[in-house]
Structure formats: C-alpha cells, structure tokens
Amino acid sequence: MIGGELIIDLLLGCGAVMTAVLCLTAKDLFQAILLFISMGLLVTLAWVRLGAWDVAIAEAAIGAGLTGALLIATRRQLNQ
Amino acid sequence: MTQALAYSVFGIILFGIGLFGVLAIAHVVKKILAINICGVGVFMVFIANASTGASPDFVPHAMVLTGIVVAVAGTALALSLVCRINALEKQKDDV
C-alpha cells in the first residue's frame, strides 16, 4: 500500500522528472533555464525528505543559485 | 515500495532523460543543461541508497557535496567556452 508519506516522495520525484523533460523540450532558452532552476529546488526538497540536510543546502545555494546565475549571464552575452 | 527505492527509480529516470538530451539536442547550452540533469540523477541514486538503515550514511553525502561543486566548475568552464566560440564566430562574420 502507498502511505501518506510516500505520496509526497512520489509527487516530488514526478515533479523533478516533469520539469527536467520540460526544460529540455522548451523552445526559449530563458524558459529552459528557469525550469532547470525549479528542478534544482524540487530536488533540494527531495533531499530534505531523505535526511541529507547538508547536501540540500549545497544544492540550493550552488546547484540552483550559482548555476542559474551563470546560465543567465551566458544567455545575456549570447544575445548581445 | 519504500522511499529509497522510489527515489532510486526517479534518479535513474533523470539520468536517462539527461543522456537522451545530450545525444539528441543540437543547442549547446541545452546540452550543458542535459549533462547537469544527468548529474542530478546520479546524485539522487547515491543519496537514496545512503538513507537506508537506522541513521544516514555520511560518506555518500560527502561525495555528493564534492560532486555538486565539481559539476558547477565544469558547467562554468563549458559556458565560458560557449561564449568564446560565439565571440570568435561573430568576429569571423565581421571580417
């Protein structure tokens, strides 16, 4: 049987997979970058659920934040 | 179906999506995004397997922390190469 706790895990996992697919199929580059950042934040929540607090903080700050900033800066430079 | 098994399956699915993206997408920045999605899938399998048992195993956590930092460094290198290639192509068009 699927318990109440596991439903949260399944929703988080499905959300991460869906945002990954949408990120790679998006037409606009800016949209793809925003979907990539939101996937990073969903994965952060998944790692809090798994008890990995240190990894969750690093992913939110470095994986989603810093990588997102780098990608947006690159997009700006490519559009000039 | 346990929590660790569910997240392992999602990690493998994310790795597959990223691998498909690397092979199928022509746009270079989106290829870099796909490589990052691959990495997230690998990290998810690691953390899911570390969470089984009474208390979490911290060796995979340390490895994943290192992996996140290395992934950001690799992404920054790849993006700077993309910018350089773009600048050189613009220069070639001008001449």
Backbone of each chain as nested JSON, in Angstrom:
{
  "chains": [
    {"id": "A", "residues": [
      {"number": 1, "name": "MET", "atoms": {"N": [0.842, -1.208, 0.0], "CA": [0.0, 0.0, 0.0], "C": [0.872, 1.251, 0.0]}},
      {"number": 2, "name": "ILE", "atoms": {"N": [0.362, 2.304, -0.61], "CA": [1.086, 3.576, -0.626], "C": [0.609, 4.424, 0.537]}},
      {"number": 3, "name": "GLY", "atoms": {"N": [1.524, 4.732, 1.457], "CA": [1.169, 5.533, 2.621], "C": [1.139, 7.009, 2.303]}},
      {"number": 4, "name": "GLY", "atoms": {"N": [0.716, 7.809, 3.296], "CA": [0.633, 9.253, 3.095], "C": [1.983, 9.892, 2.896]}},
      {"number": 5, "name": "GLU", "atoms": {"N": [3.019, 9.341, 3.598], "CA": [4.36, 9.912, 3.481], "C": [4.925, 9.683, 2.083]}},
      {"number": 6, "name": "LEU", "atoms": {"N": [4.659, 8.501, 1.535], "CA": [5.251, 8.148, 0.245], "C": [4.656, 8.961, -0.886]}},
      {"number": 7, "name": "ILE", "atoms": {"N": [3.406, 9.453, -0.693], "CA": [2.775, 10.258, -1.751], "C": [3.575, 11.537, -1.98]}},
      {"number": 8, "name": "ILE", "atoms": {"N": [4.089, 12.138, -0.869], "CA": [4.907, 13.349, -1.01], "C": [6.158, 13.035, -1.827]}},
      {"number": 9, "name": "ASP", "atoms": {"N": [6.8, 11.884, -1.515], "CA": [8.008, 11.499, -2.243], "C": [7.715, 11.307, -3.728]}},
      {"number": 10, "name": "LEU", "atoms": {"N": [6.594, 10.613, -4.022], "CA": [6.259, 10.363, -5.426], "C": [5.958, 11.666, -6.153]}},
      {"number": 11, "name": "LEU", "atoms": {"N": [5.259, 12.601, -5.464], "CA": [4.956, 13.885, -6.105], "C": [6.24, 14.661, -6.389]}},
      {"number": 12, "name": "LEU", "atoms": {"N": [7.17, 14.667, -5.414], "CA": [8.433, 15.388, -5.617], "C": [9.226, 14.781, -6.772]}},
      {"number": 13, "name": "GLY", "atoms": {"N": [9.29, 13.428, -6.828], "CA": [10.042, 12.77, -7.893], "C": [9.418, 13.027, -9.253]}},
      {"number": 14, "name": "CYS", "atoms": {"N": [8.071, 12.908, -9.326], "CA": [7.401, 13.158, -10.61], "C": [7.584, 14.605, -11.039]}},
      {"number": 15, "name": "GLY", "atoms": {"N": [7.545, 15.534, -10.071], "CA": [7.751, 16.938, -10.403], "C": [9.143, 17.178, -10.957]}},
      {"number": 16, "name": "ALA", "atoms": {"N": [10.158, 16.547, -10.335], "CA": [11.528, 16.729, -10.827], "C": [11.665, 16.177, -12.246]}},
      {"number": 17, "name": "VAL", "atoms": {"N": [11.082, 14.985, -12.49], "CA": [11.184, 14.386, -13.831], "C": [10.454, 15.253, -14.861]}},
      {"number": 18, "name": "MET", "atoms": {"N": [9.258, 15.765, -14.475], "CA": [8.489, 16.581, -15.425], "C": [9.217, 17.874, -15.764]}},
      {"number": 19, "name": "THR", "atoms": {"N": [9.785, 18.546, -14.725], "CA": [10.495, 19.792, -15.015], "C": [11.736, 19.519, -15.855]}},
      {"number": 20, "name": "ALA", "atoms": {"N": [12.398, 18.35, -15.655], "CA": [13.564, 18.03, -16.488], "C": [13.151, 17.872, -17.946]}},
      {"number": 21, "name": "VAL", "atoms": {"N": [12.029, 17.152, -18.183], "CA": [11.575, 16.961, -19.567], "C": [11.185, 18.291, -20.193]}},
      {"number": 22, "name": "LEU", "atoms": {"N": [10.435, 19.126, -19.439], "CA": [10.009, 20.422, -19.975], "C": [11.205, 21.322, -20.243]}},
      {"number": 23, "name": "CYS", "atoms": {"N": [12.241, 21.206, -19.365], "CA": [13.449, 22.022, -19.545], "C": [14.126, 21.689, -20.866]}},
      {"number": 24, "name": "LEU", "atoms": {"N": [14.202, 20.386, -21.2], "CA": [14.903, 20.01, -22.422], "C": [14.047, 20.201, -23.669]}},
      {"number": 25, "name": "THR", "atoms": {"N": [12.711, 20.284, -23.509], "CA": [11.867, 20.464, -24.693], "C": [11.442, 21.904, -24.885]}},
      {"number": 26, "name": "ALA", "atoms": {"N": [11.827, 22.834, -23.974], "CA": [11.388, 24.226, -24.085], "C": [12.0, 24.875, -25.32]}},
      {"number": 27, "name": "LYS", "atoms": {"N": [11.19, 25.742, -25.98], "CA": [11.674, 26.418, -27.18], "C": [12.626, 27.552, -26.813]}},
      {"number": 28, "name": "ASP", "atoms": {"N": [12.239, 28.341, -25.794], "CA": [13.015, 29.517, -25.408], "C": [14.116, 29.112, -24.441]}},
      {"number": 29, "name": "LEU", "atoms": {"N": [15.312, 29.684, -24.591], "CA": [16.435, 29.327, -23.717], "C": [16.203, 29.82, -22.3]}},
      {"number": 30, "name": "PHE", "atoms": {"N": [15.611, 31.033, -22.167], "CA": [15.365, 31.575, -20.826], "C": [14.386, 30.698, -20.054]}},
      {"number": 31, "name": "GLN", "atoms": {"N": [13.344, 30.218, -20.756], "CA": [12.376, 29.304, -20.141], "C": [13.067, 28.02, -19.676]}},
      {"number": 32, "name": "ALA", "atoms": {"N": [13.961, 27.496, -20.507], "CA": [14.682, 26.272, -20.139], "C": [15.509, 26.497, -18.887]}},
      {"number": 33, "name": "ILE", "atoms": {"N": [16.166, 27.678, -18.789], "CA": [16.994, 27.957, -17.616], "C": [16.123, 28.037, -16.361]}},
      {"number": 34, "name": "LEU", "atoms": {"N": [14.968, 28.718, -16.468], "CA": [14.088, 28.833, -15.294], "C": [13.582, 27.452, -14.871]}},
      {"number": 35, "name": "LEU", "atoms": {"N": [13.239, 26.587, -15.839], "CA": [12.78, 25.239, -15.487], "C": [13.903, 24.431, -14.854]}},
      {"number": 36, "name": "PHE", "atoms": {"N": [15.156, 24.657, -15.301], "CA": [16.291, 23.952, -14.685], "C": [16.455, 24.373, -13.225]}},
      {"number": 37, "name": "ILE", "atoms": {"N": [16.305, 25.699, -12.941], "CA": [16.427, 26.169, -11.564], "C": [15.321, 25.575, -10.7]}},
      {"number": 38, "name": "SER", "atoms": {"N": [14.084, 25.525, -11.245], "CA": [12.989, 24.964, -10.44], "C": [13.186, 23.475, -10.214]}},
      {"number": 39, "name": "MET", "atoms": {"N": [13.807, 22.761, -11.184], "CA": [14.12, 21.349, -10.94], "C": [15.118, 21.209, -9.804]}},
      {"number": 40, "name": "GLY", "atoms": {"N": [16.122, 22.112, -9.758], "CA": [17.086, 22.068, -8.664], "C": [16.422, 22.267, -7.313]}},
      {"number": 41, "name": "LEU", "atoms": {"N": [15.438, 23.178, -7.25], "CA": [14.77, 23.419, -5.965], "C": [13.898, 22.227, -5.566]}},
      {"number": 42, "name": "LEU", "atoms": {"N": [13.229, 21.583, -6.538], "CA": [12.445, 20.375, -6.22], "C": [13.353, 19.262, -5.706]}},
      {"number": 43, "name": "VAL", "atoms": {"N": [14.541, 19.112, -6.327], "CA": [15.481, 18.08, -5.882], "C": [15.99, 18.4, -4.481]}},
      {"number": 44, "name": "THR", "atoms": {"N": [16.152, 19.707, -4.18], "CA": [16.519, 20.105, -2.815], "C": [15.5, 19.598, -1.803]}},
      {"number": 45, "name": "LEU", "atoms": {"N": [14.19, 19.803, -2.129], "CA": [13.144, 19.308, -1.224], "C": [13.217, 17.791, -1.076]}},
      {"number": 46, "name": "ALA", "atoms": {"N": [13.524, 17.089, -2.185], "CA": [13.624, 15.627, -2.124], "C": [14.752, 15.209, -1.186]}},
      {"number": 47, "name": "TRP", "atoms": {"N": [15.87, 15.963, -1.183], "CA": [16.989, 15.578, -0.325], "C": [16.728, 15.914, 1.124]}},
      {"number": 48, "name": "VAL", "atoms": {"N": [15.906, 16.949, 1.394], "CA": [15.478, 17.182, 2.777], "C": [14.638, 15.998, 3.242]}},
      {"number": 49, "name": "ARG", "atoms": {"N": [13.761, 15.475, 2.359], "CA": [12.948, 14.303, 2.714], "C": [13.825, 13.089, 3.009]}},
      {"number": 50, "name": "LEU", "atoms": {"N": [14.982, 12.974, 2.34], "CA": [15.857, 11.82, 2.543], "C": [16.813, 12.029, 3.715]}},
      {"number": 51, "name": "GLY", "atoms": {"N": [16.71, 13.167, 4.429], "CA": [17.551, 13.379, 5.597], "C": [18.931, 13.9, 5.297]}},
      {"number": 52, "name": "ALA", "atoms": {"N": [19.175, 14.384, 4.064], "CA": [20.505, 14.882, 3.689], "C": [20.469, 16.407, 3.713]}},
      {"number": 53, "name": "TRP", "atoms": {"N": [20.494, 17.002, 4.912], "CA": [20.35, 18.453, 5.044], "C": [21.525, 19.185, 4.419]}},
      {"number": 54, "name": "ASP", "atoms": {"N": [22.768, 18.678, 4.671], "CA": [23.967, 19.358, 4.155], "C": [23.949, 19.406, 2.634]}},
      {"number": 55, "name": "VAL", "atoms": {"N": [23.585, 18.296, 2.005], "CA": [23.546, 18.252, 0.542], "C": [22.431, 19.152, 0.016]}},
      {"number": 56, "name": "ALA", "atoms": {"N": [21.31, 19.217, 0.755], "CA": [20.192, 20.058, 0.309], "C": [20.593, 21.525, 0.291]}},
      {"number": 57, "name": "ILE", "atoms": {"N": [21.3, 21.971, 1.346], "CA": [21.714, 23.375, 1.398], "C": [22.694, 23.672, 0.265]}},
      {"number": 58, "name": "ALA", "atoms": {"N": [23.659, 22.756, 0.036], "CA": [24.639, 22.983, -1.031], "C": [23.959, 23.023, -2.387]}},
      {"number": 59, "name": "GLU", "atoms": {"N": [22.964, 22.14, -2.625], "CA": [22.273, 22.12, -3.917], "C": [21.486, 23.405, -4.13]}},
      {"number": 60, "name": "ALA", "atoms": {"N": [20.799, 23.892, -3.063], "CA": [20.004, 25.112, -3.219], "C": [20.906, 26.3, -3.526]}},
      {"number": 61, "name": "ALA", "atoms": {"N": [22.053, 26.38, -2.83], "CA": [22.909, 27.553, -2.994], "C": [23.738, 27.459, -4.268]}},
      {"number": 62, "name": "ILE", "atoms": {"N": [24.414, 26.311, -4.472], "CA": [25.356, 26.189, -5.584], "C": [24.654, 25.64, -6.815]}},
      {"number": 63, "name": "GLY", "atoms": {"N": [23.943, 24.516, -6.65], "CA": [23.362, 23.833, -7.803], "C": [22.293, 24.654, -8.492]}},
      {"number": 64, "name": "ALA", "atoms": {"N": [21.369, 25.23, -7.704], "CA": [20.306, 26.02, -8.323], "C": [20.714, 27.475, -8.473]}},
      {"number": 65, "name": "GLY", "atoms": {"N": [21.267, 28.078, -7.415], "CA": [21.532, 29.509, -7.432], "C": [22.68, 29.907, -8.33]}},
      {"number": 66, "name": "LEU", "atoms": {"N": [23.863, 29.353, -8.047], "CA": [25.063, 29.793, -8.774], "C": [25.007, 29.355, -10.239]}},
      {"number": 67, "name": "THR", "atoms": {"N": [24.567, 28.089, -10.482], "CA": [24.466, 27.627, -11.874], "C": [23.445, 28.445, -12.653]}},
      {"number": 68, "name": "GLY", "atoms": {"N": [22.315, 28.801, -11.987], "CA": [21.318, 29.617, -12.657], "C": [21.866, 30.981, -13.026]}},
      {"number": 69, "name": "ALA", "atoms": {"N": [22.627, 31.591, -12.112], "CA": [23.216, 32.892, -12.396], "C": [24.193, 32.807, -13.564]}},
      {"number": 70, "name": "LEU", "atoms": {"N": [25.014, 31.745, -13.583], "CA": [25.974, 31.564, -14.684], "C": [25.246, 31.411, -16.015]}},
      {"number": 71, "name": "LEU", "atoms": {"N": [24.152, 30.615, -16.01], "CA": [23.422, 30.382, -17.256], "C": [22.776, 31.659, -17.761]}},
      {"number": 72, "name": "ILE", "atoms": {"N": [22.2, 32.453, -16.834], "CA": [21.543, 33.693, -17.259], "C": [22.574, 34.679, -17.798]}},
      {"number": 73, "name": "ALA", "atoms": {"N": [23.754, 34.736, -17.156], "CA": [24.809, 35.625, -17.654], "C": [25.264, 35.199, -19.045]}},
      {"number": 74, "name": "THR", "atoms": {"N": [25.398, 33.876, -19.266], "CA": [25.801, 33.383, -20.585], "C": [24.762, 33.73, -21.65]}},
      {"number": 75, "name": "ARG", "atoms": {"N": [23.468, 33.571, -21.297], "CA": [22.404, 33.877, -22.262], "C": [22.437, 35.349, -22.641]}},
      {"number": 76, "name": "ARG", "atoms": {"N": [22.699, 36.202, -21.639], "CA": [22.762, 37.637, -21.918], "C": [23.905, 37.946, -22.872]}},
      {"number": 77, "name": "GLN", "atoms": {"N": [25.049, 37.278, -22.652], "CA": [26.202, 37.547, -23.506], "C": [25.974, 37.02, -24.925]}},
      {"number": 78, "name": "LEU", "atoms": {"N": [25.26, 35.887, -25.045], "CA": [24.994, 35.332, -26.375], "C": [24.034, 36.21, -27.159]}},
      {"number": 79, "name": "ASN", "atoms": {"N": [23.115, 36.9, -26.455], "CA": [22.115, 37.708, -27.161], "C": [22.634, 39.065, -27.588]}},
      {"number": 80, "name": "GLN", "atoms": {"N": [23.806, 39.462, -27.096], "CA": [24.303, 40.8, -27.421], "C": [24.671, 40.922, -28.881]}}
    ]},
    {"id": "B", "residues": [
      {"number": 1, "name": "MET", "atoms": {"N": [6.901, -0.827, -1.68], "CA": [7.738, 0.213, -2.295], "C": [8.181, 1.192, -1.215]}},
      {"number": 2, "name": "THR", "atoms": {"N": [9.48, 1.291, -1.031], "CA": [9.986, 2.173, 0.01], "C": [10.431, 3.502, -0.589]}},
      {"number": 3, "name": "GLN", "atoms": {"N": [10.771, 4.438, 0.33], "CA": [11.212, 5.767, -0.09], "C": [12.501, 5.687, -0.906]}},
      {"number": 4, "name": "ALA", "atoms": {"N": [13.474, 4.866, -0.416], "CA": [14.764, 4.78, -1.107], "C": [14.588, 4.221, -2.512]}},
      {"number": 5, "name": "LEU", "atoms": {"N": [13.717, 3.185, -2.64], "CA": [13.505, 2.584, -3.969], "C": [12.866, 3.593, -4.912]}},
      {"number": 6, "name": "ALA", "atoms": {"N": [11.866, 4.367, -4.399], "CA": [11.187, 5.357, -5.25], "C": [12.194, 6.385, -5.768]}},
      {"number": 7, "name": "TYR", "atoms": {"N": [13.049, 6.907, -4.862], "CA": [13.986, 7.932, -5.313], "C": [15.074, 7.351, -6.212]}},
      {"number": 8, "name": "SER", "atoms": {"N": [15.456, 6.067, -6.002], "CA": [16.423, 5.448, -6.916], "C": [15.856, 5.376, -8.327]}},
      {"number": 9, "name": "VAL", "atoms": {"N": [14.558, 4.984, -8.427], "CA": [13.937, 4.888, -9.752], "C": [13.879, 6.257, -10.408]}},
      {"number": 10, "name": "PHE", "atoms": {"N": [13.509, 7.301, -9.627], "CA": [13.451, 8.643, -10.203], "C": [14.836, 9.112, -10.642]}},
      {"number": 11, "name": "GLY", "atoms": {"N": [15.881, 8.742, -9.853], "CA": [17.239, 9.115, -10.248], "C": [17.64, 8.486, -11.565]}},
      {"number": 12, "name": "ILE", "atoms": {"N": [17.282, 7.195, -11.734], "CA": [17.632, 6.52, -12.99], "C": [16.885, 7.151, -14.162]}},
      {"number": 13, "name": "ILE", "atoms": {"N": [15.591, 7.529, -13.923], "CA": [14.813, 8.173, -14.995], "C": [15.451, 9.513, -15.372]}},
      {"number": 14, "name": "LEU", "atoms": {"N": [15.874, 10.293, -14.347], "CA": [16.509, 11.589, -14.634], "C": [17.795, 11.395, -15.428]}},
      {"number": 15, "name": "PHE", "atoms": {"N": [18.587, 10.367, -15.067], "CA": [19.813, 10.098, -15.828], "C": [19.492, 9.78, -17.28]}},
      {"number": 16, "name": "GLY", "atoms": {"N": [18.433, 8.979, -17.49], "CA": [18.051, 8.64, -18.865], "C": [17.626, 9.858, -19.659]}},
      {"number": 17, "name": "ILE", "atoms": {"N": [16.83, 10.747, -19.016], "CA": [16.39, 11.964, -19.707], "C": [17.605, 12.796, -20.1]}},
      {"number": 18, "name": "GLY", "atoms": {"N": [18.561, 12.941, -19.15], "CA": [19.742, 13.746, -19.442], "C": [20.576, 13.159, -20.562]}},
      {"number": 19, "name": "LEU", "atoms": {"N": [20.73, 11.823, -20.547], "CA": [21.516, 11.166, -21.593], "C": [20.884, 11.362, -22.959]}},
      {"number": 20, "name": "PHE", "atoms": {"N": [19.536, 11.224, -23.012], "CA": [18.831, 11.454, -24.267], "C": [19.028, 12.884, -24.747]}},
      {"number": 21, "name": "GLY", "atoms": {"N": [18.976, 13.831, -23.784], "CA": [19.162, 15.232, -24.156], "C": [20.547, 15.497, -24.722]}},
      {"number": 22, "name": "VAL", "atoms": {"N": [21.575, 14.906, -24.1], "CA": [22.938, 15.115, -24.59], "C": [23.065, 14.617, -26.024]}},
      {"number": 23, "name": "LEU", "atoms": {"N": [22.426, 13.467, -26.301], "CA": [22.589, 12.878, -27.632], "C": [21.699, 13.546, -28.667]}},
      {"number": 24, "name": "ALA", "atoms": {"N": [20.51, 14.051, -28.277], "CA": [19.514, 14.442, -29.284], "C": [19.437, 15.937, -29.536]}},
      {"number": 25, "name": "ILE", "atoms": {"N": [19.89, 16.778, -28.582], "CA": [19.672, 18.218, -28.726], "C": [20.886, 18.851, -29.39]}},
      {"number": 26, "name": "ALA", "atoms": {"N": [20.627, 19.763, -30.345], "CA": [21.722, 20.402, -31.071], "C": [22.212, 21.658, -30.354]}},
      {"number": 27, "name": "HIS", "atoms": {"N": [21.297, 22.363, -29.652], "CA": [21.652, 23.609, -28.978], "C": [22.68, 23.345, -27.866]}},
      {"number": 28, "name": "VAL", "atoms": {"N": [23.795, 24.122, -27.851], "CA": [24.921, 23.773, -26.981], "C": [24.601, 24.032, -25.514]}},
      {"number": 29, "name": "VAL", "atoms": {"N": [23.951, 25.17, -25.208], "CA": [23.652, 25.476, -23.805], "C": [22.668, 24.455, -23.243]}},
      {"number": 30, "name": "LYS", "atoms": {"N": [21.709, 24.011, -24.078], "CA": [20.769, 22.988, -23.616], "C": [21.477, 21.657, -23.407]}},
      {"number": 31, "name": "LYS", "atoms": {"N": [22.534, 21.4, -24.176], "CA": [23.332, 20.189, -23.96], "C": [23.989, 20.229, -22.589]}},
      {"number": 32, "name": "ILE", "atoms": {"N": [24.5, 21.418, -22.202], "CA": [25.1, 21.557, -20.87], "C": [24.051, 21.325, -19.787]}},
      {"number": 33, "name": "LEU", "atoms": {"N": [22.831, 21.851, -20.006], "CA": [21.736, 21.603, -19.056], "C": [21.459, 20.101, -18.939]}},
      {"number": 34, "name": "ALA", "atoms": {"N": [21.496, 19.401, -20.07], "CA": [21.22, 17.956, -20.056], "C": [22.297, 17.209, -19.281]}},
      {"number": 35, "name": "ILE", "atoms": {"N": [23.575, 17.631, -19.408], "CA": [24.635, 16.986, -18.634], "C": [24.394, 17.193, -17.144]}},
      {"number": 36, "name": "ASN", "atoms": {"N": [23.938, 18.41, -16.772], "CA": [23.636, 18.683, -15.363], "C": [22.5, 17.805, -14.857]}},
      {"number": 37, "name": "ILE", "atoms": {"N": [21.483, 17.574, -15.725], "CA": [20.363, 16.715, -15.311], "C": [20.856, 15.283, -15.087]}},
      {"number": 38, "name": "CYS", "atoms": {"N": [21.767, 14.817, -15.947], "CA": [22.417, 13.508, -15.741], "C": [23.046, 13.437, -14.357]}},
      {"number": 39, "name": "GLY", "atoms": {"N": [23.8, 14.497, -14.006], "CA": [24.488, 14.509, -12.714], "C": [23.508, 14.466, -11.557]}},
      {"number": 40, "name": "VAL", "atoms": {"N": [22.398, 15.208, -11.672], "CA": [21.397, 15.204, -10.605], "C": [20.825, 13.803, -10.41]}},
      {"number": 41, "name": "GLY", "atoms": {"N": [20.615, 13.079, -11.52], "CA": [20.133, 11.698, -11.411], "C": [21.097, 10.814, -10.651]}},
      {"number": 42, "name": "VAL", "atoms": {"N": [22.392, 10.937, -10.95], "CA": [23.404, 10.132, -10.249], "C": [23.406, 10.469, -8.762]}},
      {"number": 43, "name": "PHE", "atoms": {"N": [23.36, 11.784, -8.441], "CA": [23.364, 12.186, -7.032], "C": [22.144, 11.637, -6.309]}},
      {"number": 44, "name": "MET", "atoms": {"N": [20.995, 11.614, -6.997], "CA": [19.777, 11.149, -6.354], "C": [19.869, 9.667, -6.008]}},
      {"number": 45, "name": "VAL", "atoms": {"N": [20.456, 8.859, -6.896], "CA": [20.627, 7.441, -6.583], "C": [21.545, 7.272, -5.374]}},
      {"number": 46, "name": "PHE", "atoms": {"N": [22.637, 8.063, -5.33], "CA": [23.58, 7.979, -4.204], "C": [22.883, 8.275, -2.883]}},
      {"number": 47, "name": "ILE", "atoms": {"N": [22.151, 9.427, -2.842], "CA": [21.549, 9.859, -1.577], "C": [20.443, 8.892, -1.161]}},
      {"number": 48, "name": "ALA", "atoms": {"N": [19.693, 8.373, -2.148], "CA": [18.622, 7.425, -1.821], "C": [19.201, 6.167, -1.185]}},
      {"number": 49, "name": "ASN", "atoms": {"N": [20.334, 5.68, -1.697], "CA": [20.914, 4.47, -1.118], "C": [21.596, 4.743, 0.213]}},
      {"number": 50, "name": "ALA", "atoms": {"N": [22.012, 6.014, 0.465], "CA": [22.614, 6.334, 1.755], "C": [21.572, 6.416, 2.851]}},
      {"number": 51, "name": "SER", "atoms": {"N": [20.289, 6.623, 2.485], "CA": [19.278, 6.851, 3.517], "C": [18.702, 5.555, 4.067]}},
      {"number": 52, "name": "THR", "atoms": {"N": [19.054, 4.393, 3.507], "CA": [18.543, 3.132, 4.052], "C": [19.29, 2.804, 5.339]}},
      {"number": 53, "name": "GLY", "atoms": {"N": [18.615, 2.164, 6.285], "CA": [19.245, 1.843, 7.566], "C": [18.778, 2.796, 8.652]}},
      {"number": 54, "name": "ALA", "atoms": {"N": [19.313, 2.599, 9.871], "CA": [18.829, 3.376, 11.02], "C": [19.21, 4.847, 10.894]}},
      {"number": 55, "name": "SER", "atoms": {"N": [20.512, 5.133, 10.655], "CA": [20.942, 6.527, 10.5], "C": [21.564, 6.688, 9.129]}},
      {"number": 56, "name": "PRO", "atoms": {"N": [21.483, 7.9, 8.532], "CA": [22.04, 8.083, 7.187], "C": [23.552, 7.878, 7.144]}},
      {"number": 57, "name": "ASP", "atoms": {"N": [24.042, 7.387, 6.006], "CA": [25.479, 7.154, 5.806], "C": [26.084, 8.451, 5.265]}},
      {"number": 58, "name": "PHE", "atoms": {"N": [27.125, 8.963, 5.912], "CA": [27.625, 10.288, 5.544], "C": [28.707, 10.265, 4.489]}},
      {"number": 59, "name": "VAL", "atoms": {"N": [29.273, 9.098, 4.165], "CA": [30.301, 9.063, 3.108], "C": [29.702, 9.415, 1.745]}},
      {"number": 60, "name": "PRO", "atoms": {"N": [28.56, 8.834, 1.329], "CA": [27.948, 9.281, 0.062], "C": [27.538, 10.742, 0.09]}},
      {"number": 61, "name": "HIS", "atoms": {"N": [27.124, 11.253, 1.274], "CA": [26.778, 12.677, 1.348], "C": [27.984, 13.541, 1.006]}},
      {"number": 62, "name": "ALA", "atoms": {"N": [29.16, 13.189, 1.575], "CA": [30.369, 13.973, 1.292], "C": [30.736, 13.884, -0.174]}},
      {"number": 63, "name": "MET", "atoms": {"N": [30.575, 12.678, -0.759], "CA": [30.9, 12.524, -2.183], "C": [29.972, 13.352, -3.048]}},
      {"number": 64, "name": "VAL", "atoms": {"N": [28.676, 13.408, -2.683], "CA": [27.735, 14.189, -3.488], "C": [28.012, 15.681, -3.35]}},
      {"number": 65, "name": "LEU", "atoms": {"N": [28.39, 16.129, -2.131], "CA": [28.757, 17.542, -1.96], "C": [29.918, 17.907, -2.879]}},
      {"number": 66, "name": "THR", "atoms": {"N": [30.95, 17.059, -2.897], "CA": [32.075, 17.297, -3.805], "C": [31.616, 17.298, -5.249]}},
      {"number": 67, "name": "GLY", "atoms": {"N": [30.707, 16.362, -5.564], "CA": [30.219, 16.263, -6.935], "C": [29.472, 17.502, -7.378]}},
      {"number": 68, "name": "ILE", "atoms": {"N": [28.677, 18.11, -6.473], "CA": [27.943, 19.337, -6.827], "C": [28.926, 20.443, -7.183]}},
      {"number": 69, "name": "VAL", "atoms": {"N": [29.978, 20.591, -6.359], "CA": [30.949, 21.664, -6.618], "C": [31.685, 21.414, -7.938]}},
      {"number": 70, "name": "VAL", "atoms": {"N": [32.076, 20.171, -8.186], "CA": [32.78, 19.856, -9.434], "C": [31.861, 20.084, -10.638]}},
      {"number": 71, "name": "ALA", "atoms": {"N": [30.563, 19.756, -10.482], "CA": [29.619, 19.969, -11.586], "C": [29.493, 21.447, -11.907]}},
      {"number": 72, "name": "VAL", "atoms": {"N": [29.461, 22.299, -10.876], "CA": [29.364, 23.745, -11.133], "C": [30.631, 24.241, -11.821]}},
      {"number": 73, "name": "ALA", "atoms": {"N": [31.802, 23.739, -11.385], "CA": [33.05, 24.163, -12.023], "C": [33.073, 23.752, -13.49]}},
      {"number": 74, "name": "GLY", "atoms": {"N": [32.646, 22.515, -13.777], "CA": [32.608, 22.053, -15.166], "C": [31.63, 22.844, -16.002]}},
      {"number": 75, "name": "THR", "atoms": {"N": [30.455, 23.174, -15.411], "CA": [29.461, 23.971, -16.135], "C": [30.013, 25.352, -16.46]}},
      {"number": 76, "name": "ALA", "atoms": {"N": [30.724, 25.965, -15.484], "CA": [31.281, 27.295, -15.72], "C": [32.306, 27.256, -16.84]}},
      {"number": 77, "name": "LEU", "atoms": {"N": [33.169, 26.217, -16.856], "CA": [34.166, 26.079, -17.927], "C": [33.482, 25.933, -19.283]}},
      {"number": 78, "name": "ALA", "atoms": {"N": [32.453, 25.059, -19.334], "CA": [31.764, 24.828, -20.608], "C": [31.071, 26.091, -21.1]}},
      {"number": 79, "name": "LEU", "atoms": {"N": [30.455, 26.852, -20.174], "CA": [29.752, 28.07, -20.59], "C": [30.73, 29.135, -21.064]}},
      {"number": 80, "name": "SER", "atoms": {"N": [31.906, 29.216, -20.425], "CA": [32.888, 30.199, -20.89], "C": [33.4, 29.815, -22.28]}},
      {"number": 81, "name": "LEU", "atoms": {"N": [33.534, 28.503, -22.543], "CA": [33.932, 28.067, -23.889], "C": [32.861, 28.421, -24.911]}},
      {"number": 82, "name": "VAL", "atoms": {"N": [31.566, 28.275, -24.528], "CA": [30.478, 28.649, -25.438], "C": [30.554, 30.124, -25.783]}},
      {"number": 83, "name": "CYS", "atoms": {"N": [30.799, 30.968, -24.757], "CA": [30.905, 32.419, -25.004], "C": [32.058, 32.725, -25.948]}},
      {"number": 84, "name": "ARG", "atoms": {"N": [33.182, 32.042, -25.748], "CA": [34.362, 32.299, -26.579], "C": [34.102, 31.898, -28.035]}},
      {"number": 85, "name": "ILE", "atoms": {"N": [33.483, 30.728, -28.234], "CA": [33.168, 30.264, -29.589], "C": [32.238, 31.25, -30.269]}},
      {"number": 86, "name": "ASN", "atoms": {"N": [31.243, 31.751, -29.506], "CA": [30.292, 32.718, -30.054], "C": [31.0, 34.004, -30.477]}},
      {"number": 87, "name": "ALA", "atoms": {"N": [31.926, 34.47, -29.621], "CA": [32.65, 35.706, -29.939], "C": [33.504, 35.515, -31.189]}},
      {"number": 88, "name": "LEU", "atoms": {"N": [34.174, 34.36, -31.305], "CA": [35.018, 34.105, -32.479], "C": [34.186, 34.029, -33.75]}},
      {"number": 89, "name": "GLU", "atoms": {"N": [32.983, 33.415, -33.656], "CA": [32.141, 33.325, -34.855], "C": [31.645, 34.693, -35.289]}},
      {"number": 90, "name": "LYS", "atoms": {"N": [31.323, 35.557, -34.306], "CA": [30.91, 36.919, -34.639], "C": [32.048, 37.669, -35.337]}},
      {"number": 91, "name": "GLN", "atoms": {"N": [33.281, 37.485, -34.799], "CA": [34.45, 38.144, -35.395], "C": [34.639, 37.686, -36.843]}},
      {"number": 92, "name": "LYS", "atoms": {"N": [34.433, 36.364, -37.071], "CA": [34.602, 35.811, -38.414], "C": [33.572, 36.395, -39.372]}},
      {"number": 93, "name": "ASP", "atoms": {"N": [32.333, 36.604, -38.866], "CA": [31.29, 37.177, -39.709], "C": [31.6, 38.614, -40.094]}},
      {"number": 94, "name": "ASP", "atoms": {"N": [32.233, 39.347, -39.163], "CA": [32.507, 40.758, -39.43], "C": [33.539, 40.935, -40.533]}},
      {"number": 95, "name": "VAL", "atoms": {"N": [34.558, 40.047, -40.535], "CA": [35.665, 40.204, -41.488], "C": [35.181, 39.959, -42.908]}}
    ]}
  ]
}
